[in-house]
Amino acid sequence: MMKIVIVAGGSGGHIYPALTLAKELINRGHKITFIGANDRMEKELIPSLGYDFIGLDTKTTRGGVLQKFNSMLSIAHSYNECLKILKNNCDLVIGFGNYISVPVVLAAKRLKIKVVLHEQNSFVGRANRFLDMKADMIIASYDESLKQFKNPNTYVLGNPQSSVALGIKEDKKVLSNLGLNPDMKTVVIFMGSLGSESIMNVMIDYFKLLENVDYQIIYATGKKHYAKVKNMHFNNVYIFDAINGIEVMANSDLLISRAGATTLSEITAIGMPSILIPSPYVPNNHQYHNAMALVKNDAAILLEEKNLNPQELKNMVDDLIHDDERLKVLSENARKMANDHVIENIIDRIDELWKQ
């Protein structure tokens, strides 16, 4: 049995793959403790699922000079705290990116504890770039990452979250339980757990154009934005604050979404035809690079937010939802990009590292 510390936080794109891997590691008899930030979503989410969690007061490096200075102070403080946390209580650290991983990994190296990094995006994040040569092994999700990491022990094994999507079966009751017609072509629109106000404004105008369409739409707004549209009514449009994204995707015909790493791992596992609208508001424009990893394999269609308008979107969806052959090609090509044994391959590599 290994005592493993997993550090993950900041967003669902970092946290959910970490949780999926943790579940399987526990099934194999290992002890898992999570470390994350005290002021981000992991503080509530991870303990609510029954995992041991230690919170740090580390601050993001994004922002102005004062923010960066305060961040460096917080990282230095957290580093000293991590030395105490890890000493004699940890055999392996697995980092899932984000600034919160920096003090944990640096402390692990000081204590000669082995470190594994996981990179979910095709464009490597700043924290993982900084920690690159300090890791004993790096697990990437896309081939593009191989060009960015200098660490020779880098392997493209995929995103653990894809294993969750692989187990989802088609069941049209998923649609009927939401009040939809299970025999009707279905488009699902999902912009992540937090949603997007800029996209919502375009979608409202798009929905107004749907008086005579022969397909139905599920729109998950995110809890923050739901109040704005919950009392609006459009033809064949069903609006929710949140949905089981994987189940709904598996029973729909077309997805319109952001291009977060977790969403794309689910798209490839399911073989989901998709129109991707990368968020232009994330660091390093990494969602655009994520999307292009699929687009260049004809596994998704790119629609940049700057080019998004209601009528063009309607034209695109109308054409695509009625083109079964094109949907089939997108689905098959997306599925080809999936790795059906991500969890097993990652844990096999971890076991090999542990035995060295």
Residue pairs with C-beta under 8 A, 6 or more apart in sequence:
1 29
1 30
1 31
2 30
2 31
2 91
2 92
2 354
3 30
3 31
3 33
3 89
3 90
3 91
3 92
4 25
4 30
4 31
4 32
4 33
4 90
4 91
4 92
4 93
4 94
5 32
5 33
5 34
5 35
5 85
5 86
5 90
5 92
5 93
5 94
5 104
5 108
6 18
6 21
6 22
6 32
6 33
6 34
6 35
6 93
6 94
6 95
6 96
7 34
7 35
7 36
7 93
7 94
7 95
7 96
7 100
7 101
7 104
7 105
8 14
8 15
8 17
8 18
8 19
8 34
8 36
8 42
8 95
8 96
8 97
8 98
8 100
8 101
9 15
9 36
9 37
9 40
9 41
9 42
9 98
9 100
10 37
10 40
10 41
10 42
10 60
10 98
10 99
10 100
11 41
11 98
11 260
12 41
12 192
12 193
12 260
12 262
13 120
13 121
13 260
13 261
13 262
14 96
14 97
14 98
14 120
15 36
15 41
15 42
15 45
15 46
15 96
16 161
16 262
17 96
17 118
17 120
17 159
17 160
17 161
17 261
17 262
17 265
18 34
18 94
18 96
18 118
18 160
19 46
19 49
19 51
20 160
20 161
20 163
20 164
20 343
21 94
21 118
21 160
21 343
21 346
21 347
22 32
22 34
22 51
24 160
24 343
24 347
25 32
25 347
26 32
28 347
32 51
32 52
33 51
33 52
33 53
33 54
33 90
34 42
34 46
34 51
34 52
34 53
34 54
35 53
35 54
35 55
35 56
35 82
35 85
35 100
35 104
36 42
36 43
36 46
36 53
36 54
36 55
36 56
36 100
37 43
37 55
37 56
37 57
37 58
37 100
38 55
38 56
38 57
39 57
40 100
42 53
43 53
43 55
46 53
47 53
54 85
56 78
56 81
56 82
56 100
56 103
56 104
57 74
57 77
57 78
58 71
58 74
58 75
58 78
58 99
58 100
58 102
58 103
59 67
59 70
59 71
59 74
59 75
59 99
60 67
60 71
60 99
61 67
61 68
61 71
61 72
61 99
61 126
62 283
63 71
71 99
75 99
75 102
75 103
76 103
78 103
78 104
79 103
79 106
79 107
81 103
82 103
82 104
82 106
82 107
82 108
83 107
83 110
83 111
85 107
86 93
86 104
86 107
86 108
86 111
86 113
87 111
90 108
90 111
90 113
91 113
91 114
91 354
92 113
92 114
92 115
92 116
92 350
92 353
92 354
93 104
93 105
93 108
93 113
93 114
93 115
93 116
94 115
94 116
94 117
94 118
94 350
95 101
95 104
95 105
95 115
95 116
95 117
95 118
95 127
95 128
95 131
95 135
96 117
96 118
96 120
97 117
97 118
97 119
97 120
97 121
97 125
97 127
97 128
98 125
98 127
99 126
99 127
101 117
101 127
101 128
101 131
102 127
102 130
102 131
105 115
105 117
105 131
105 134
105 135
106 131
106 134
108 114
108 115
109 115
109 134
114 136
114 353
114 354
115 131
115 134
115 135
115 136
115 137
116 135
116 136
116 137
116 138
116 139
116 349
116 350
116 353
117 128
117 131
117 132
117 135
117 137
117 138
117 139
118 138
118 139
118 140
118 141
118 160
118 346
119 125
119 128
119 138
119 139
119 140
119 141
119 145
119 149
120 141
120 159
120 261
120 262
120 265
121 141
121 142
121 145
121 261
121 286
121 289
121 290
122 141
122 142
122 144
122 145
122 286
122 289
122 290
122 292
122 293
123 144
123 148
123 284
123 285
123 286
123 289
123 290
124 132
124 145
124 148
124 149
125 283
125 284
125 286
126 283
126 284
128 138
128 149
129 148
132 138
132 149
132 150
132 151
133 150
133 151
135 151
135 153
136 153
136 353
137 151
137 153
137 154
137 155
137 349
137 350
137 353
138 149
138 151
138 153
138 154
138 155
139 154
139 155
139 156
139 157
139 346
139 349
140 146
140 149
140 154
140 155
140 156
140 157
141 156
141 157
141 158
141 159
141 261
141 265
142 156
142 290
142 293
143 156
143 293
144 289
144 293
145 154
145 156
146 154
146 156
155 349
157 339
157 342
157 345
157 346
157 349
158 265
158 338
158 339
158 342
158 345
158 346
159 261
159 262
159 264
159 265
159 342
160 342
160 343
160 346
161 262
161 265
161 266
162 265
162 266
162 268
162 269
162 338
162 339
162 342
163 269
163 342
163 343
164 246
164 266
164 269
165 246
165 249
165 250
165 265
165 266
165 269
165 270
166 269
166 338
166 340
168 246
168 247
168 250
168 270
169 250
170 250
170 251
171 247
171 250
171 251
172 182
172 183
172 251
173 182
174 244
174 247
174 248
174 250
174 251
175 181
175 182
175 186
175 248
175 251
175 252
176 182
178 218
178 238
178 240
178 243
178 248
179 238
180 186
180 216
180 218
180 238
181 216
182 251
184 214
184 215
184 216
184 236
185 214
185 215
185 216
185 253
185 254
185 321
185 322
186 215
186 216
186 217
186 218
186 251
186 252
186 253
186 254
187 215
187 216
187 217
187 218
187 252
187 253
187 254
187 255
187 256
187 317
187 321
188 217
188 218
188 219
188 220
188 243
188 245
188 248
188 249
188 252
188 254
188 255
188 256
189 203
189 217
189 218
189 219
189 220
189 255
189 256
189 257
190 220
190 243
190 245
190 248
190 255
190 256
190 257
190 258
190 263
191 199
191 200
191 220
191 221
191 222
191 257
191 258
191 277
192 222
192 257
192 258
192 260
192 263
192 279
193 222
193 242
194 222
194 224
195 220
195 221
195 222
195 223
195 224
195 225
195 226
196 222
196 225
196 258
196 279
197 225
198 305
199 277
199 305
199 308
200 221
200 225
200 228
200 229
202 308
202 309
202 310
202 313
203 219
204 229
204 232
205 310
206 310
206 313
206 314
207 217
207 219
207 232
207 234
207 237
208 234
208 310
209 310
209 311
209 314
210 217
210 234
210 235
210 236
210 237
210 314
211 235
212 235
213 235
213 236
213 318
215 236
215 253
215 317
215 321
216 236
216 237
216 238
217 236
217 237
217 238
218 238
218 240
218 243
218 248
218 252
219 229
219 237
219 238
219 239
219 240
220 240
220 241
220 242
220 243
220 245
221 228
221 229
221 239
221 240
221 241
222 241
222 242
223 241
223 242
226 239
226 240
226 241
229 239
230 239
230 241
232 239
245 263
245 266
246 266
246 270
249 255
249 266
249 267
249 270
249 272
250 270
250 272
252 272
253 273
253 321
253 327
254 273
254 274
254 275
254 317
254 320
254 321
254 327
255 267
255 272
255 273
255 274
255 275
256 274
256 275
256 277
256 313
256 317
257 263
257 267
257 274
257 275
257 276
257 277
258 276
258 277
258 278
258 279
258 287
259 276
259 277
259 278
259 279
259 287
259 288
259 290
259 291
260 279
260 287
260 290
261 290
264 276
264 290
264 291
264 293
264 294
266 272
267 274
267 294
267 299
267 300
267 334
268 294
268 299
268 334
268 335
268 337
268 338
269 335
269 338
269 340
270 334
270 335
271 331
271 332
271 334
271 335
271 338
272 331
272 334
273 300
273 320
273 326
273 327
273 330
273 331
273 334
274 294
274 300
274 301
274 330
274 334
275 300
275 301
275 302
275 303
275 316
275 317
275 320
276 291
276 294
276 295
276 300
276 301
276 302
276 303
277 303
277 304
277 305
277 308
278 285
278 287
278 288
278 290
278 291
278 302
278 304
278 305
279 287
279 305
280 287
280 288
280 304
280 305
280 306
288 304
291 300
291 302
292 302
293 337
294 300
294 334
294 337
295 301
295 302
297 333
297 336
297 337
298 329
298 330
298 333
299 330
299 333
299 334
299 336
299 337
300 330
300 334
301 316
301 320
301 330
303 313
303 316
320 326
320 327
321 327
339 345
